[in-house]
Every structure is written in C-alpha cells, then in structure tokens.
C-alpha cells in the first residue's frame, strides 16, 4: 500500500510521529482497548478463564491488513467494525481448546466506546513524547535566559523599536509561554469511554446482572488496565475531553510558533541577531547556493499556522453532536485530533534542536539597538526631565517641550538622528538643570531596563519543573547553582 507518508507535511513526516499517531498506532490502540476489556472481563469472572491471554495474543497490529480494514470501514462508518470481525477470527483460530475466548471480544461495548478510548490512548502516548521534547526545549530556553540575562537588545512594538530590552528576557518569555502551555497539557486527564450502544450501559447491566460487580466498576477497571483516567459517566456526546485536549495541544503549538516567528525575524540577514544551528544538507535552496534557510523555524511555523484550525474543528464537532450518539460530527473529530497531535509532536523535535543549538549574536543586537540610539530612551528622559523644566515661551510644559525635541529629531535623516537628538536635548535642557554626566546616564540603555532581570527570574522560578536544574550543565560544562 502506498500510504500517506507526509510528502506535503514535512513537519510531521517523521518515524516517531508515524509510530505514535499514524494509522498503525491507531489500529494498535483499538486492539489494546479490546485486549484490556477482555482482561477486565476475565478478572471479574465475566469471560472464560484464559480468554484474555488469547485476545491479547491476537491483538497484535502486525497481524492485520490496515488497508483492507480502512476500505471496509466505509461499510459501517468506522474502523472498529471490520477490525472486530478480523479480531474474532484470530481469537477463534487461537482457541484450539474450545475455551470460548471470542465471547470476551467487545462484549457490551459499542464502537464509540472503543474508538474514543483508543484515541485517548494515542493521545496519551503522543503527549508523553511531546512533553519530553518540550521539557528539553524549556531547559534550553532557561539556559539562554540565564546566560544572556544582561545582553542588551532592542525591544520592538508594532514592528518598530520601542525600548531597551535584554535577550535573556526574550528567552525567558519564550520559556514562559511554552512552560505554561505544557503544564496545562501535562495536568490534563484523558478518560476512558464506556457507555454501550446509547450511553445507558444497558448491555453492561445485563452482563453484570447477578455478579459481584457493576458496569461502573468495569469502566474504572478498564481505565486502570489501560492507564487512563476514570470517567464518572459515559461522555458520548459531551466532548470536553476532546476539546480540552485539542486546546491544550494547540496552546503548546502556539507557544512553539511564537518562538519560531521571532527566530525567523531575528535571523534575517539585515537583523542578524540569532541563527539556527547548522546541519549538513539542511536549509539549502534548490536554486541559490548561498542561501541558508531557517528550515527548523519554517517547519514549526507551518504547524503553528495549521493547529488553530484543527482545534476549531474539534469545537465545531462538539457543538453539533446530535442525539445520544452522533452522526458525522464524531467522524470529523478523528482526523482533526490525530493531525493536531501529529503536528505538535512533529514540531516539538525541530524546536528543541533549535533552542539547544541557537546561535546568539550580541554584537548584532547592540548594532540594532544603536540604530535608534538615544531616541530609544525618550520615554525615560521625559519621565525624569519633564518635571524639571519651566514652561516654555509658547506655554509648552516640560513634556511637550521634550516631545518637540523628538519630533524635530525625526525630521532629520535616520543616520543623523542619534546625534541630532543629543544636540537638541542638550539645548532644551539647561546644564544647571541636568549635567552632562546625568544626561549620559539617562541615555544609557542599560539604565532603562526596568525589572527585566527580575521578570526573568520570576518566570523561571514559577515553572521549576521546566527550567534548568542546579545540577544540569548550562551548555558550557558548568552547573547552575
């Protein structure tokens, strides 16, 4: 079978993504649910002894024709139905002693029970791998935040230079967005689904009639068996479990996209404040030998541009789940959720490599900071000096006089603005009001960073589980205390 291998989605075209979120992984999860259910039934004396072992042996995804099941799924509208026929056939073939193990397959379940639970399993496995890469990324970002805590750069607002900034704070803010999103994802519970044909547990009640257990205990036992959260009730048409998962995953991708977008800008040749780590054959152009494209950031940004639409699709489906078991709305969830998981996991690897190997150029940052020169300090100058100035000849107060200095400076050529601003400011502010030394102190960008260092420290302290620990090397072979 020539399956979809991600030719037009390179961000998610990786063996890890295929292994955890591909078709074969979904098939394996469905089989794991059926095997887990058989184990629960046998544990509660509701299936013949030895049947769970046979179902577990038959629940090997490599035994099944994935393409054939996919085609046959059109007959019933979901892949569980054709797979069950094949699974039962496999179990019967194994049951040479006539145990009746096939009775343990899918008893009192419905297709949605199995597929919802299977997708929660896929999500659990994918999220675990995603968070592993995310934590590698956040540790690298915390390292950058500490190492470049005092490295001056220019802050930008609405594409324009705004105030002096530090690269350490920029890295800390990248860390902040990603760590906060990851913590939310990590805390998410992924529940088991068990409701039967219409969400009433009718078949489960019949199954457990006269036994020492009940359907709710079976549901909890299945959750334990599969390593999922228990559910207080069936959630066939209450899709918060799915939308919450989608929102949390999309938020992680949002945070990755923010980092990628900044790196794409900062690595432009005319900006040249950072650069992606290089690797042989990566970032090449098919036509221009001199180009070194920031491919890691491009791939991550491509994921970030797709993820919100997929999360929105989950909400659209949830809002249109009709009756007690839905029609097409449920079906639209499956590809949206899986693609969202695949994009997130696919983007997590490149962003980790980017963060761990990011090249930082403080000289380039200083060069760009100096483009605006002392004009960048006009807010601080106004706050400190305006109250000291008497009313001007035209009745202008101190703030208005200093604004006039800025306005006149901006009329001069860009290359002359730094010198012009200093000259006009010196003319507007008498030396007996503000000495040359005091003026230079006001025009030193290092003196107008506010609480940049404190903000960075507070961010890292707020998410200790995602930051570089005191015993981990900081990248230079040293440990942080």
C-alpha atoms as one frame of an Amber mdcrd trajectory, in Angstrom:
protein
   0.000   0.000   0.000   1.285   3.447  -0.903   0.020   5.252   2.194   0.185
   8.901   3.230   3.764   9.424   4.358   3.645  13.207   4.789   5.039  14.281
   1.424   3.282  17.645   1.730   3.510  17.859   5.529   7.241  17.601   6.253
   6.860  18.862   9.820   5.015  15.676  10.762   6.854  13.303   8.410   8.953
  11.517  10.998   9.190   7.910  12.188   8.258   8.979  15.726   5.067  10.686
  14.575   4.122   7.673  12.467   4.848   5.298  15.340   2.737   7.223  17.855
  -0.004   8.856  15.780  -0.071   7.007  12.464  -2.723   4.613  11.181  -0.905
   1.612  12.593  -0.726   3.306  16.007  -4.488   3.904  15.971  -5.089   0.305
  14.984  -2.831  -0.873  17.803  -4.706   1.350  20.271  -8.076  -0.085  19.212
  -6.715  -3.574  19.713  -5.252  -2.568  23.090  -8.700  -1.438  24.217 -10.248
  -4.742  23.162  -7.472  -6.714  24.877  -7.785  -4.581  28.004 -11.532  -5.125
  28.096 -11.102  -8.876  27.773  -8.703  -8.787  30.707 -11.213  -6.824  32.788
 -13.998  -9.266  31.976 -11.885 -12.259  32.930 -10.742 -10.575  36.156 -14.408
 -10.157  37.107 -15.370 -13.719  36.109 -17.395 -12.430  33.170 -15.336 -14.196
  30.493 -13.883 -17.706  30.279 -10.586 -18.283  32.014  -7.707 -17.950  29.600
  -9.636 -15.820  27.122  -7.749 -12.603  27.975  -4.422 -14.152  27.053  -5.770
 -15.294  23.688  -7.281 -11.886  22.916  -4.040 -10.189  23.929  -2.087 -12.512
  21.626  -4.480 -11.806  18.766  -4.306  -8.057  19.436  -1.037  -7.663  17.550
  -1.436  -4.905  14.990   1.024  -6.540  12.616  -1.472  -9.399  12.086  -3.990
  -7.126  10.360  -4.414  -5.702   6.875  -4.536  -1.986   7.559  -5.511  -1.021
   4.024  -8.234  -3.647   3.886  -9.714  -2.542   7.211  -9.672   1.071   6.023
 -11.617   0.187   2.880 -14.088  -1.988   4.739 -14.678   0.748   7.322 -16.836
   2.521   4.762 -19.435  -0.186   5.249 -20.041   0.654   8.900 -18.675   4.183
   9.103 -15.777   3.415  11.430 -12.758   1.088  11.530 -13.773  -0.774  14.686
 -16.475  -2.812  12.945 -14.303  -4.533  10.305 -11.439  -4.915  12.754 -13.692
  -6.746  15.203 -14.565  -9.330  12.575 -10.869  -9.942  11.970 -10.050  -9.993
  15.689 -12.729 -12.537  16.455 -11.469 -14.709  13.618  -7.938 -14.521  15.021
  -9.130 -15.390  18.536 -11.174 -18.348  17.305  -8.168 -19.645  15.405  -6.114
 -19.498  18.589  -8.821 -21.100  20.721  -7.978 -24.678  19.825  -9.166 -25.915
  23.213 -12.667 -24.528  22.804 -12.424 -22.084  25.696 -14.835 -19.706  24.005
 -12.434 -16.777  24.203 -14.226 -14.943  21.400 -17.019 -14.229  23.894 -14.647
 -11.779  25.615 -14.230  -9.672  22.493 -16.244  -6.436  22.589 -18.960  -7.831
  24.868 -21.338  -4.970  25.933 -19.131  -2.352  24.229 -20.034  -0.167  21.269
 -17.775   1.141  18.522 -17.635   4.610  20.026 -16.513   3.222  23.375 -13.582
   1.559  21.686 -12.596   4.327  19.287 -12.918   7.166  21.814 -10.832   5.209
  24.304  -8.320   4.237  21.631  -7.831   7.874  20.626  -7.254   8.744  24.275
  -4.517   6.085  24.286  -2.986   7.549  21.135  -3.149  10.982  22.725  -1.541
   9.757  25.952   1.399   8.208  24.141   1.838  11.157  21.800   1.583  13.728
  24.575   4.202  11.881  26.632   6.685  12.091  23.753   5.678  15.683  23.038
   6.283  16.742  26.636   9.689  15.072  26.664  10.802  17.274  23.774   9.082
  20.315  25.258  10.982  19.900  28.527  14.227  19.665  26.583  13.263  22.913
  24.872  12.317  24.729  28.066  15.567  23.696  29.741  17.464  25.109  26.768
  15.418  28.316  26.900  16.031  28.721  30.624  19.749  28.306  29.916  19.562
  31.100  27.320  17.610  33.300  29.729  20.291  32.950  32.390  23.305  33.208
  30.111  22.071  36.326  28.318  20.315  37.976  31.251  22.340  41.193  30.770
  22.727  41.115  26.976  21.190  44.282  25.595  18.953  44.216  22.547  16.134
  46.343  21.246  12.518  45.692  22.127  10.077  46.025  19.251   6.450  47.090
  19.359   4.197  47.051  16.284   7.343  46.330  14.195   9.144  49.455  15.475
  11.937  49.932  18.019  10.360  50.618  21.386  12.600  50.341  24.464  15.872
  48.741  25.533  15.389  45.051  26.226  17.532  42.021  27.031  17.855  38.827
  25.094  17.632  36.993  28.401  14.126  38.349  28.949  13.155  37.441  25.404
  14.271  33.849  26.006  12.517  33.854  29.381   9.282  34.941  27.722   9.632
  32.157  25.167  10.095  29.814  28.115   7.093  31.317  29.889   4.657  30.704
  27.044   5.830  27.168  26.432   6.112  26.105  30.078   2.654  27.444  30.933
   1.080  25.626  27.981   2.983  22.428  28.739   1.963  22.463  32.397  -1.662
  22.703  31.334  -1.241  19.810  28.906   0.601  17.719  31.472  -2.208  18.138
  34.002  -4.898  17.063  31.552  -6.800  13.853  32.300  -7.598  11.528  29.412
 -10.678   9.466  30.322 -11.847   6.020  29.347 -15.160   5.739  27.469 -17.759
   3.103  28.323 -21.436   3.666  27.702 -22.717   0.970  25.392 -24.924   1.446
  22.370 -26.811   4.530  23.582 -24.809   5.580  26.605 -27.065   3.883  29.160
 -24.846   0.886  29.996 -27.835  -1.354  29.290 -25.768  -4.228  27.896 -23.246
  -3.804  30.700 -26.036  -4.046  33.243 -27.233  -7.291  31.698 -23.663  -8.591
  31.618 -23.089  -7.899  35.318 -26.533  -8.981  36.498 -26.137 -11.500  39.280
 -22.400 -10.872  39.596 -20.456  -9.139  42.343 -19.699  -6.120  40.165 -21.449
  -3.466  38.077 -20.758  -1.560  34.856 -19.199   1.400  36.676 -16.657  -0.852
  38.341 -15.848  -2.369  34.949 -15.326   1.092  33.492 -12.956   2.015  36.311
 -11.133  -1.284  35.945 -10.664  -0.658  32.208  -9.259   2.780  32.956  -6.770
   1.237  35.360  -5.917  -1.533  32.910  -5.158   0.990  30.136  -3.582   3.702
  32.272  -6.302   6.252  31.567  -8.442   8.353  33.874 -11.751   7.044  35.089
 -14.957   8.701  33.906 -17.952   9.364  36.180 -20.313   8.675  33.284 -20.284
   7.971  29.544 -19.359  11.055  27.509 -20.515  10.027  24.042 -21.898  13.490
  23.274 -20.105  15.543  25.927 -16.849  16.259  24.143 -14.974  18.348  26.688
 -12.375  15.579  26.972 -11.580  16.022  23.279 -11.815  19.817  23.052  -9.759
  20.278  26.222  -7.089  18.031  24.771  -7.208  19.892  21.468  -6.981  23.277
  23.169  -4.059  22.212  25.333  -2.129  20.748  22.406  -2.876  23.776  20.231
  -1.653  26.081  23.010   1.678  24.257  23.052   1.934  24.671  19.280   1.028
  28.353  19.666   3.979  28.789  22.014   6.272  26.956  19.602   5.023  29.186
  16.801   5.858  32.339  18.751   9.453  31.188  19.163   9.707  30.241  15.501
   8.242  33.552  14.342  10.754  35.523  16.420  13.686  33.438  15.220  12.601
  33.852  11.611  12.705  37.614  12.012  15.829  37.786  14.138  17.754  35.561
  11.736  17.123  37.763   8.684  20.493  38.942   7.302  19.577  42.586   7.863
  18.759  41.812  11.522  21.280  39.028  12.237  20.745  38.710  15.979  20.424
  34.912  16.036  20.847  31.976  13.683  19.610  28.424  13.658  22.060  25.608
  14.305  23.507  24.267  11.092  23.414  20.693   9.860  24.705  19.191   6.609
  22.152  19.450   3.833  19.623  21.438   5.847  18.381  24.846   4.790  19.656
  24.554   1.242  17.987  26.171  -1.747  17.264  24.329  -4.989  18.475  27.331
  -6.989  20.617  29.611  -4.802  23.806  28.074  -3.397  24.423  30.937  -0.981
  21.150  30.581   0.911  20.923  29.077   4.387  17.216  28.885   5.079  15.941
  28.722   8.702  14.138  25.467   7.995  13.557  24.432  11.613  11.599  27.613
  12.273   9.774  27.332   8.954   8.564  23.826   9.793   7.443  24.834  13.276
   5.672  27.909  11.938   3.846  25.741   9.392   2.492  23.659  12.270   1.509
  26.758  14.235  -0.500  28.080  11.300  -2.454  24.826  10.988  -3.101  23.923
  14.626  -5.758  26.556  15.492  -7.988  25.435  12.635  -7.815  21.834  13.797
  -8.683  22.808  17.367 -11.586  24.843  15.997 -12.762  21.780  14.063 -12.931
  19.846  17.339 -15.116  22.566  18.836 -17.318  22.669  15.747 -17.819  18.923
  16.016 -18.534  19.124  19.753 -21.153  21.819  19.199 -23.015  19.682  16.648
 -23.008  16.281  18.383 -26.671  15.405  17.999 -28.824  12.820  19.762 -27.273
  10.301  22.179 -24.752   9.031  19.646 -23.753  11.429  16.864 -23.513  11.111
  13.134 -20.844  12.859  11.014 -19.679  15.266  13.711 -17.948  12.425  15.556
 -16.272  11.289  12.371 -14.749  14.728  11.765 -13.051  14.594  15.153 -10.796
  11.675  14.322  -8.630  13.184  11.579  -8.589  16.631  13.222  -7.408  15.315
  16.574  -4.842  12.979  15.102  -3.434  15.621  12.739  -3.215  18.085  15.617
  -1.272  15.551  17.693   0.972  14.771  14.724   1.720  18.438  14.049   2.528
  19.123  17.702   4.836  16.142  18.009   6.393  16.877  14.640   7.121  20.489
  15.629   8.475  19.621  19.081  11.631  17.954  17.766  12.740  20.818  15.497
  12.065  23.475  18.141  14.104  21.536  20.681  17.022  21.296  18.261  16.626
  24.996  17.543  16.631  26.003  21.208  19.510  23.738  22.156  21.718  24.930
  19.298  20.601  28.528  18.777  23.430  30.829  17.770  23.200  34.188  19.558
  24.991  37.307  18.304  25.194  40.017  20.996  27.155  42.318  18.664  24.310
  42.236  16.174  21.863  43.015  18.951  23.923  46.012  20.017  24.202  47.215
  16.437  20.410  47.179  16.048  19.941  48.799  19.438  22.220  51.622  18.345
  20.149  52.285  15.214  17.687  54.199  17.369  20.401  55.357  19.712  19.338
  57.736  22.464  15.878  58.179  20.920  15.103  54.802  22.443  15.406  56.443
  25.861  12.997  59.312  25.167  10.305  57.821  27.429  12.725  57.653  30.361
  14.131  61.099  29.595  10.655  62.587  29.569   9.714  60.969  32.874  12.898
  62.185  34.582  13.370  65.614  32.989   9.937  66.983  32.094   9.060  67.867
  35.724  12.301  69.889  35.955  11.586  72.177  33.009   9.763  75.501  33.377
   7.042  76.453  30.927   8.408  77.383  27.514   7.905  80.554  25.524   4.822
  79.178  23.784   3.429  77.966  27.088   4.534  74.381  26.467   5.042  72.292
  29.573   8.128  70.139  30.052   6.639  67.037  28.421   5.526  68.994  25.388
   8.957  70.595  25.044  10.666  67.208  25.062   8.130  65.865  22.557   9.011
  68.755  20.284  12.672  67.703  20.517  11.730  64.177  19.418   9.508  65.444
  16.595  12.247  67.690  15.248  14.793  64.889  15.509  12.607  62.573  13.450
  12.603  65.106  10.621  16.343  64.631  10.159  17.919  61.763   8.154  17.942
  58.455  10.034  21.720  58.304  10.086  21.855  61.703  11.829  19.053  61.228
  14.332  21.173  59.972  17.236  23.483  62.993  17.095  20.591  65.377  16.418
  18.618  64.140  19.403  21.568  64.556  21.754  22.212  68.084  20.485  18.601
  69.235  20.623  18.086  67.651  24.017  21.156  69.386  25.388  19.865  72.700
  24.010  16.420  72.188  25.526  17.611  71.184  28.988  19.864  73.736  30.778
  23.107  72.313  32.176  22.241  73.616  35.626  19.068  71.536  35.471  20.754
  68.374  34.181  24.528  67.939  33.953  26.254  66.239  31.025  27.015  63.259
  33.256  23.405  62.961  34.352  22.221  63.263  30.758  24.544  60.465  29.619
  23.269  58.266  32.405  19.721  58.838  31.166  20.795  57.959  27.632  22.477
  54.688  28.616  20.126  51.849  27.587  21.469  49.627  30.371  19.952  52.076
  32.854  16.423  51.771  31.456  15.644  48.078  31.621  13.042  48.296  34.344
  12.611  44.926  36.043  13.832  42.845  33.084  16.157  40.716  35.208  13.577
  40.313  37.957  10.860  39.317  35.485  13.117  36.627  34.039  13.923  35.239
  37.480  10.256  35.181  38.477   9.294  33.367  35.276  11.900  30.657  35.754
  11.022  30.293  39.422   7.336  29.886  38.585   7.972  26.779  36.475  10.819
  24.926  38.205   9.892  21.590  36.663  10.571  23.011  33.198  13.691  25.044
  33.967  17.360  24.086  34.030  18.077  22.480  37.392  21.018  23.424  39.559
  22.845  20.187  38.733  22.366  20.254  34.958  25.194  21.588  32.774  24.407
  25.009  31.327  25.902  24.227  27.953  29.411  25.346  28.838  30.086  22.337
  31.031  29.163  24.270  34.176  26.294  23.679  36.534  23.873  26.295  37.752
  23.591  26.790  41.465
